[in-house]
Amino acid sequence: MAPSATPSTFQGQGLTAEQLQRYNEDGYLIIPDALDASTTASLLQETQKMLSSFSLTDHPMTKFSTGQANDNGSHIGDDYFLTSGDKIRFFFEEDAFDASTGELSKPKDRAINKIGHYLHALNPAFRESTLNASQASVARGLGFRDPRVLQSMVICKQPEIGGKVASHQDSTFLYTDPPSAVGFWIALEDATEENGCLSFAKGSHRRTPVKRRMVRKNDESGVEFVHVEGAKFPTNFEVEEKEQEGEEVYTLGEVKAGTLVLIHGNLLHKSEKNLSGKSRFIYTFHVIEGENEYDGRNWLQPPSQGFSRLYR
């Protein structure tokens, strides 16, 4: 594991030339203090309120798995997941259940993996922190012409059971042709190596094509991964040949609460399981280029009014 990533400075008015250069070179950019302490605390409080108030009575107890579907049906491809694009829904950690009884072994507010996927439209606090001039200025600095927010989530990374997320590219799950996804990842609590902070394969966005994508099965029974037939890199993108075969080197991204991390859709990144006694709550939303093709095979389909515009 390489040393921790170097943070940048947030100006509140988009990105500086130096920040943009770093993002283009590394595939990610760490911006401390993008949210002030009051806003960060407010979003964390709103998250705790949602976790304590949602009902288990009519919940299908869907678990969120970052891997492939397992043989007991606990995977991301069920109807509760597939119809969550315009709703706020709650997905459990796999390890929040007793293996012998199948019952919850944690209190519900300590058992949720993530809340998604329409917080940016349905929850006023998260909407205000997403669809605003500051985030729009960042998108403008990244070169977006018509940025659309298509999903938003709180990822809880619960103490002791917060699941490992294997190395992946966000454009695998939010594919446009050509690829355009960018993750806006905001720490609501300090993210450390102990509680499962992100790690990045620096520069991998320039040498790693998006080779597969997650799509709905033709019979709408779930999801599957298929080979990408369209573009595998963004338009007018400087691609590097991989010098040699072998595993990528990952750089730790330990950050303080309030930090914004921008993540290129082609960048390989991951996080380890949280075995500590501290949670690692974060809020993330993803932006795509509205002018690029977003087809009907993607698992996440737009609501009737379309994906949320970031430019007003």
C-alpha positions, 0 to 999 in steps of 0.5 A: 500500500502506498502512502496516503494521498495528498489533499488539495484546498477548496476554494468554493468556486470550482477547481483551480488549474492545479487541482484540475491537473492533479485530478486529470493525472491521478483520477481523483482529487481530495478537497478538505473542508468542502462542507463546513462543520455545521452542514456536515453535522446536519447531514450526519444527524439527518442520516441518524434520523432516517436510520432510527425511523424507517420501518422493518414491518414491510421491509424485504430485508434486502442485503447489499452485496458488492460481489456477485449474487450468492446462492441464497438470493441475497444480492443486489438484483431484486425488485426492491433494489431495481425500483429504488432509483426514485426512492429512499430505501435501506439496504442491510449489511450482509453480516448484520444477520445471524448465520444460523437463524437469519435474524438481525443480530444488530440494532437496525440503525447499526445494520444498514449498509447504505441508504439510496438512491434518490436522497438528492431529490427527496430529502431537503438536507441532502438536496441542498448539499447536492443541487447547488452552485458550489457543486455545479461550479466543480462540475463546470471545472471538470468540463461537464456541459449538461451534468445530471445527478442520477443517484445519491447514497449514504454509505454507512460502513458500520462498526465491526461489520461494514463490508469490504468493497472490492476494486471497481470502476464506477462507470461499470455501474453507471455507463454512458457511451462514451463513459462520463461518470464522476463520483462526488464522495463526501465524508460525514465522519473521519475516514481512516485506514482502521474504519475502511477509508478509500484506496485509489490506484493512482492514474489507473483511469488512463490505463484501465478501460471500462470492459464490462457494465452492470445491466438489467436482465432481459426478463427484469429478474435481476442484474448481470454483467455484460461486455461493453460494446461502446466506448471504453474511455471518455472522449478526447482522453489521453490513454496510457499503455499499461507498462507491465502486467501485475497488481495495481498499487493503491494509495490510502485516502484517509480524510477528515469529515467534510472532505470532498473526493472527486472520483473519475468513473474509470478509476480503480478504487476500493475499501476494506472491511471496517473491523473497528468500533467506529462507523465511517458514514459518507454521502456520495452522489454521481454525475454523468454527462447528459449529452452522452447516451444512457441506454435502457439496459442500465440498472438505474433508469431515470424517473419520469422527469429525467435525471436531476440537472446540476446547472440551473 
